[in-house]
Amino acid sequence: MPPMSPPALGVIANPVSARDIRRVVAHAGNLQISERVNILIRVLQAARAAGVERALLMPDRAGIHALLERHLRRGDTQLPCIELLDMEPTSTVEDTFTATRLLQRAGVAAIVVLGGDGTHRAVVRELVASAAAAASLPIAGLSTGTNNAFPEMREPTITGLAAGLYATGRLDAGEALVRNKLIEVSILNGRRTPRRDIAIVDAVVTRDRTVGARALWKPQSLAAAYFAFAEPEAIGLSSIGGLLEPVGRHERGGLSVQLATDARHALLHLNAPIAPGLVCPVAVASWERMVAGEPLAVGVEAGSVALDGERELTFAPGDRVTMTLREDAFHTLDVKRCMAAAARDGLLRTRLSTP
């Protein structure tokens, strides 16, 4: 991808990630606005050191921009020029959708995302709506959410350096980017327009027919789970798949798990860490690998679908629900490989002149 002149980096920082009910029931901590701003500053300082001159930032009403402005008034010269996107924040997920669209139009080289699985899903959902954008515009994720199966736990400075090196054209896309999978959810009813959505980690079917508090943390109502990837060291619902049959985030295939309503129909009970500090027994009936492009029909008559841990869709008797694994759906920045290339090629070295 040719770099912009001057190079531009997009930033979407969710000010309210990690504030759902799982933080209460599982005794997990809350990331305060001041710490989110500190993370953002470290990302931007590192990106500037790598050559990024402009950063386009999603505005918010919760205090990230206000605290960043206070920091800028102190005269920090180590940051790129920061421009707010021209949008009116609503303090809902619509802010992330709108910001992603605006960053695409602005032609940024990459988007750094600060948030949890839900924030990253919202960005990806907008990207895959435009096939061209999904093929060319990568995201670099930083974990500031609750379960965080998708974004990596990494020092923001390193992510900022990698994103900056890529945005300035010093890293080739073939080496810097990696392709990712997702689960496509389709709900069909002959009387209504089909509903479709995506999950970038897991789509979990529950027997609850209401969205409720949205965040899913009780295993009793779970009916089935479909995983784009499932790692055994993960926290959250994806740990169910990861502890049954691990599937790497970049290997082919996914995993489908059917859950039992009672002990009579269970093949085994699995103690899974479904939220921070919350390890619960889950009754497993069966599981099988998913093949990309092959829809799997959901056998539950009515209920809801949680996308990456949050209930988003409901379905009723007569609806046909299918889950389809899509491979090579969007790109992320491979920070580890970027930094290895930077070391190999001396991208962060400055040769001193000899006297």
C-alpha positions as a printed NumPy array, in Angstrom:
array([[  0.   ,   0.   ,   0.   ],
       [  1.521,   3.369,  -0.924],
       [  1.901,   5.669,   2.085],
       [ -0.023,   8.912,   2.368],
       [  1.815,  12.203,   2.353],
       [  2.087,  12.946,   5.198],
       [  1.469,   9.433,   6.611],
       [ -1.792,   9.144,   8.512],
       [ -2.863,   6.691,  11.197],
       [ -6.43 ,   6.198,  12.383],
       [ -7.268,   5.672,  16.06 ],
       [-10.502,   4.385,  17.597],
       [-10.373,   4.412,  21.403],
       [-13.492,   3.107,  23.136],
       [-13.959,   5.083,  26.386],
       [-16.437,   2.604,  27.907],
       [-15.051,  -0.855,  27.093],
       [-14.646,  -3.164,  30.13 ],
       [-17.718,  -1.805,  31.912],
       [-20.247,  -4.573,  31.415],
       [-21.819,  -6.819,  34.061],
       [-18.948,  -9.339,  33.902],
       [-16.745,  -6.783,  35.649],
       [-19.128,  -6.833,  38.605],
       [-19.881, -10.537,  38.955],
       [-16.278, -11.649,  38.388],
       [-14.495,  -9.024,  40.541],
       [-12.469,  -7.734,  37.614],
       [-10.942,  -4.28 ,  37.456],
       [-11.992,  -1.208,  35.512],
       [ -9.693,   0.719,  33.194],
       [-10.1  ,   4.389,  34.068],
       [-10.219,   7.145,  31.45 ],
       [ -6.855,   8.507,  32.575],
       [ -5.177,   5.151,  31.909],
       [ -6.836,   4.894,  28.489],
       [ -5.376,   8.301,  27.661],
       [ -1.949,   7.172,  28.866],
       [ -2.189,   4.151,  26.56 ],
       [ -3.243,   6.387,  23.674],
       [ -0.343,   8.783,  24.277],
       [  2.175,   5.926,  24.303],
       [  0.783,   4.624,  21.004],
       [  0.955,   8.045,  19.373],
       [  4.414,   8.904,  20.696],
       [  5.77 ,   5.652,  19.302],
       [  4.001,   6.154,  15.968],
       [  5.555,   9.617,  15.731],
       [  8.988,   8.184,  16.451],
       [  8.394,   5.804,  13.524],
       [  7.58 ,   8.719,  11.216],
       [  3.806,   9.223,  11.452],
       [  2.944,  12.91 ,  11.144],
       [ -0.871,  12.805,  11.321],
       [ -3.309,  10.863,  13.464],
       [ -7.077,  10.941,  12.966],
       [ -8.916,  10.282,  16.226],
       [-12.521,   9.33 ,  17.016],
       [-14.066,  11.995,  19.304],
       [-15.906,  11.019,  22.492],
       [-17.963,  12.48 ,  25.326],
       [-16.482,  10.382,  28.136],
       [-13.24 ,  12.265,  28.632],
       [-10.523,  10.745,  26.438],
       [-10.345,  13.717,  24.105],
       [-10.644,  16.22 ,  26.968],
       [ -7.713,  14.693,  28.871],
       [ -5.68 ,  14.393,  25.684],
       [ -6.281,  18.086,  24.969],
       [ -5.072,  18.91 ,  28.488],
       [ -1.917,  16.92 ,  27.817],
       [ -1.363,  18.675,  24.486],
       [ -1.602,  22.092,  26.145],
       [  1.498,  21.167,  28.136],
       [  3.447,  21.302,  24.897],
       [  4.177,  17.669,  24.068],
       [  6.252,  17.795,  20.871],
       [  6.589,  14.011,  20.602],
       [  3.094,  13.46 ,  19.217],
       [  1.914,  13.593,  15.61 ],
       [ -0.587,  16.236,  14.546],
       [ -3.917,  15.043,  15.969],
       [ -7.129,  15.689,  14.061],
       [-10.602,  14.794,  15.325],
       [-12.947,  13.107,  12.911],
       [-15.869,  15.284,  11.827],
       [-18.68 ,  13.477,  13.672],
       [-20.981,  14.034,  16.625],
       [-20.359,  11.329,  19.266],
       [-23.384,   9.498,  20.651],
       [-21.638,   7.334,  23.275],
       [-22.96 ,   4.209,  21.54 ],
       [-21.448,   1.625,  19.195],
       [-22.606,   3.84 ,  16.337],
       [-19.567,   6.018,  17.102],
       [-17.261,   3.137,  16.193],
       [-19.215,   2.353,  13.022],
       [-19.15 ,   6.007,  11.93 ],
       [-15.488,   6.504,  12.796],
       [-14.478,   3.418,  10.81 ],
       [-16.31 ,   4.667,   7.737],
       [-14.726,   8.109,   8.039],
       [-11.242,   6.653,   8.463],
       [-11.738,   4.555,   5.332],
       [-12.729,   7.649,   3.38 ],
       [ -9.763,   9.584,   4.773],
       [ -7.396,   6.956,   3.391],
       [ -5.527,   6.134,   6.596],
       [ -2.906,   3.404,   6.309],
       [ -4.091,   1.464,   9.381],
       [ -6.474,   1.754,  12.329],
       [ -5.265,   1.316,  15.893],
       [ -8.156,   0.092,  18.053],
       [ -8.283,   0.435,  21.847],
       [-11.095,  -1.712,  23.214],
       [-12.34 ,  -5.227,  23.825],
       [-13.705,  -7.887,  21.51 ],
       [-16.898,  -5.897,  20.93 ],
       [-15.091,  -2.758,  19.788],
       [-12.863,  -4.708,  17.424],
       [-15.899,  -6.55 ,  16.049],
       [-17.623,  -3.243,  15.327],
       [-14.614,  -1.997,  13.364],
       [-14.315,  -5.25 ,  11.411],
       [-18.05 ,  -5.268,  10.67 ],
       [-17.732,  -1.947,   8.897],
       [-14.593,  -3.017,   7.058],
       [-16.046,  -6.249,   5.689],
       [-19.088,  -4.327,   4.473],
       [-16.652,  -2.885,   1.925],
       [-14.699,  -5.693,   0.291],
       [-12.004,  -3.342,  -0.962],
       [-11.441,  -1.84 ,   2.499],
       [-11.329,  -5.236,   4.181],
       [ -8.666,  -6.334,   1.722],
       [ -6.404,  -3.33 ,   2.234],
       [ -7.02 ,  -1.544,   5.55 ],
       [ -5.583,  -3.413,   8.564],
       [ -6.289,  -2.93 ,  12.244],
       [ -3.852,  -3.075,  15.145],
       [ -5.645,  -4.057,  18.335],
       [ -4.902,  -3.148,  21.941],
       [ -6.764,  -4.804,  24.787],
       [ -8.799,  -2.479,  27.009],
       [-11.947,  -4.617,  27.338],
       [-13.246,  -7.412,  29.594],
       [-12.453, -10.803,  28.08 ],
       [-10.209,  -9.749,  25.215],
       [ -9.83 , -12.957,  23.234],
       [ -9.149, -11.003,  20.032],
       [ -6.9  ,  -8.008,  20.858],
       [ -3.456,  -8.852,  22.134],
       [ -2.146,  -7.898,  25.56 ],
       [  0.885,  -5.877,  24.481],
       [  2.737,  -2.741,  25.504],
       [  1.122,   0.081,  23.478],
       [  4.512,   1.557,  22.61 ],
       [  5.404,  -1.542,  20.578],
       [  2.066,  -1.554,  18.775],
       [  2.537,   2.141,  18.004],
       [  5.987,   1.514,  16.547],
       [  4.762,  -1.344,  14.354],
       [  1.746,   0.646,  13.156],
       [  3.945,   3.65 ,  12.453],
       [  6.483,   1.661,  10.452],
       [  3.703,   0.169,   8.351],
       [  1.845,   3.474,   7.897],
       [  5.008,   5.165,   6.608],
       [  5.585,   2.451,   4.027],
       [  8.72 ,   0.997,   5.624],
       [  7.146,  -2.421,   6.054],
       [  5.705,  -4.421,   3.173],
       [  2.079,  -5.555,   3.492],
       [  3.021,  -9.124,   2.633],
       [  5.216,  -9.295,   5.71 ],
       [  3.407,  -6.929,   8.075],
       [ -0.188,  -8.134,   7.701],
       [ -1.952, -11.371,   8.58 ],
       [ -5.356, -12.63 ,   7.447],
       [ -8.122, -13.389,   9.937],
       [-11.267, -15.528,  10.106],
       [-14.763, -14.66 ,  11.271],
       [-18.134, -16.32 ,  11.862],
       [-21.007, -15.067,   9.685],
       [-24.445, -15.339,  11.309],
       [-27.528, -15.458,   9.093],
       [-31.154, -15.44 ,  10.264],
       [-33.661, -16.137,   7.506],
       [-37.425, -15.847,   7.585],
       [-39.588, -15.881,   4.485],
       [-41.647, -12.937,   5.74 ],
       [-38.744, -10.626,   6.626],
       [-35.495,  -9.338,   5.168],
       [-32.626, -11.681,   6.117],
       [-30.544, -10.512,   9.062],
       [-26.778, -10.969,   9.01 ],
       [-23.956, -10.103,  11.379],
       [-20.469, -11.307,  12.246],
       [-18.353, -12.462,  15.166],
       [-14.566, -12.276,  15.049],
       [-14.058, -14.811,  17.867],
       [-17.268, -16.665,  18.741],
       [-20.99 , -16.734,  18.044],
       [-22.846, -18.369,  20.956],
       [-26.483, -19.456,  20.812],
       [-28.536, -19.227,  24.005],
       [-32.089, -20.256,  24.781],
       [-32.836, -16.793,  26.186],
       [-35.179, -14.924,  23.877],
       [-34.266, -11.484,  25.193],
       [-31.022,  -9.54 ,  24.986],
       [-31.193,  -8.408,  28.636],
       [-27.909,  -7.052,  29.988],
       [-26.297,  -8.068,  26.642],
       [-23.09 ,  -9.454,  28.168],
       [-23.238, -13.235,  28.451],
       [-21.769, -14.778,  31.591],
       [-24.191, -17.489,  32.799],
       [-23.52 , -20.915,  31.214],
       [-26.909, -22.476,  32.062],
       [-28.723, -21.152,  28.986],
       [-25.991, -21.908,  26.444],
       [-27.069, -24.152,  23.558],
       [-24.232, -24.039,  21.022],
       [-21.044, -22.157,  20.253],
       [-19.205, -21.522,  16.983],
       [-15.582, -20.406,  17.063],
       [-13.435, -18.729,  14.426],
       [-10.548, -19.572,  16.725],
       [-10.312, -20.953,  20.24 ],
       [ -7.146, -20.872,  22.324],
       [ -6.682, -22.797,  25.586],
       [ -5.161, -19.802,  27.385],
       [ -8.085, -17.514,  26.499],
       [-10.565, -15.999,  28.939],
       [-14.232, -15.858,  27.969],
       [-16.625, -18.105,  26.095],
       [-13.957, -19.02 ,  23.551],
       [-12.162, -20.893,  26.347],
       [-14.846, -23.589,  25.98 ],
       [-13.59 , -24.427,  22.506],
       [ -9.972, -23.833,  23.409],
       [-10.076, -26.394,  26.204],
       [-11.906, -28.959,  24.051],
       [-10.04 , -28.749,  20.755],
       [ -7.798, -25.696,  20.247],
       [ -7.975, -23.867,  16.919],
       [ -5.362, -21.228,  16.173],
       [ -6.505, -17.823,  15.006],
       [ -4.52 , -18.144,  11.773],
       [ -4.955, -21.846,  11.015],
       [ -7.609, -23.148,   8.651],
       [-11.002, -24.161,   9.995],
       [-13.077, -23.354,  13.063],
       [-14.931, -25.259,  15.762],
       [-18.592, -25.99 ,  16.519],
       [-19.627, -27.089,  20.033],
       [-23.061, -28.349,  21.022],
       [-23.95 , -27.883,  24.707],
       [-26.301, -30.014,  26.785],
       [-29.342, -28.961,  28.774],
       [-28.747, -31.496,  31.542],
       [-26.385, -34.262,  32.695],
       [-28.332, -36.958,  30.821],
       [-27.428, -35.425,  27.459],
       [-23.88 , -34.386,  28.359],
       [-20.794, -36.192,  27.159],
       [-18.649, -34.362,  29.69 ],
       [-18.476, -31.345,  31.981],
       [-15.801, -28.761,  31.251],
       [-14.604, -26.221,  33.824],
       [-14.094, -23.129,  31.671],
       [-12.912, -19.606,  32.643],
       [-15.796, -17.74 ,  30.991],
       [-14.987, -14.384,  32.655],
       [-12.136, -12.996,  34.771],
       [-12.107, -14.961,  38.026],
       [-15.2  , -16.96 ,  36.982],
       [-14.628, -20.664,  36.277],
       [-17.901, -22.508,  35.605],
       [-18.847, -26.085,  34.652],
       [-20.22 , -26.294,  31.114],
       [-22.118, -29.385,  29.935],
       [-20.758, -30.445,  26.539],
       [-22.726, -32.763,  24.251],
       [-20.448, -32.87 ,  21.187],
       [-18.049, -30.888,  19.039],
       [-16.715, -30.885,  15.476],
       [-14.453, -28.842,  13.227],
       [-15.96 , -26.174,  10.961],
       [-14.982, -25.938,   7.296],
       [-14.879, -22.519,   5.678],
       [-17.841, -21.709,   3.47 ],
       [-20.041, -24.549,   4.731],
       [-23.117, -23.213,   6.651],
       [-24.093, -25.062,   9.825],
       [-27.768, -24.944,  10.823],
       [-28.555, -24.04 ,  14.444],
       [-30.888, -26.611,  15.992],
       [-32.441, -24.337,  18.622],
       [-36.049, -23.328,  17.906],
       [-35.878, -19.866,  19.481],
       [-33.379, -17.819,  21.461],
       [-30.62 , -15.273,  20.976],
       [-27.125, -15.1  ,  19.531],
       [-24.215, -13.534,  21.41 ],
       [-21.513, -12.126,  19.165],
       [-18.104, -12.063,  20.844],
       [-19.695, -12.242,  24.289],
       [-22.639,  -9.842,  23.874],
       [-26.185, -10.796,  22.889],
       [-27.031,  -8.949,  19.711],
       [-29.614, -10.995,  17.787],
       [-32.843, -12.778,  18.727],
       [-34.693, -15.383,  16.682],
       [-38.151, -16.943,  16.896],
       [-39.804, -20.196,  15.845],
       [-39.787, -20.384,  12.072],
       [-36.477, -18.55 ,  11.702],
       [-33.592, -20.433,  10.096],
       [-30.267, -19.625,  11.752],
       [-26.965, -20.65 ,  10.156],
       [-23.321, -20.157,  11.092],
       [-20.638, -19.975,   8.383],
       [-16.892, -19.724,   8.849],
       [-15.252, -17.177,   6.543],
       [-11.495, -17.288,   6.069],
       [ -9.255, -14.467,   4.798],
       [-11.978, -12.011,   5.809],
       [ -9.895,  -9.078,   7.094],
       [ -6.335,  -8.095,   7.958],
       [ -4.568,  -7.253,  11.187],
       [ -1.073,  -5.979,  11.816],
       [  1.278,  -8.744,  12.957],
       [  3.162,  -6.7  ,  15.548],
       [  5.666,  -9.426,  16.415],
       [  6.606,  -9.98 ,  12.784],
       [  6.758,  -6.214,  12.159],
       [  9.236,  -5.701,  14.976],
       [ 11.32 ,  -8.689,  13.831],
       [ 11.529,  -7.085,  10.39 ],
       [ 12.453,  -3.746,  11.952],
       [ 15.344,  -5.409,  13.785],
       [ 16.471,  -7.372,  10.718],
       [ 16.408,  -4.387,   8.386],
       [ 17.592,  -1.776,  10.895],
       [ 14.46 ,   0.342,  10.462],
       [ 14.858,   2.051,  13.834],
       [ 18.598,   2.654,  13.562],
       [ 20.21 ,   6.01 ,  12.822],
       [ 23.749,   5.734,  11.537],
       [ 26.06 ,   8.323,  13.055],
       [ 28.645,  10.064,  10.906],
       [ 32.264,   9.318,  11.768],
       [ 34.543,  12.23 ,  12.663]])
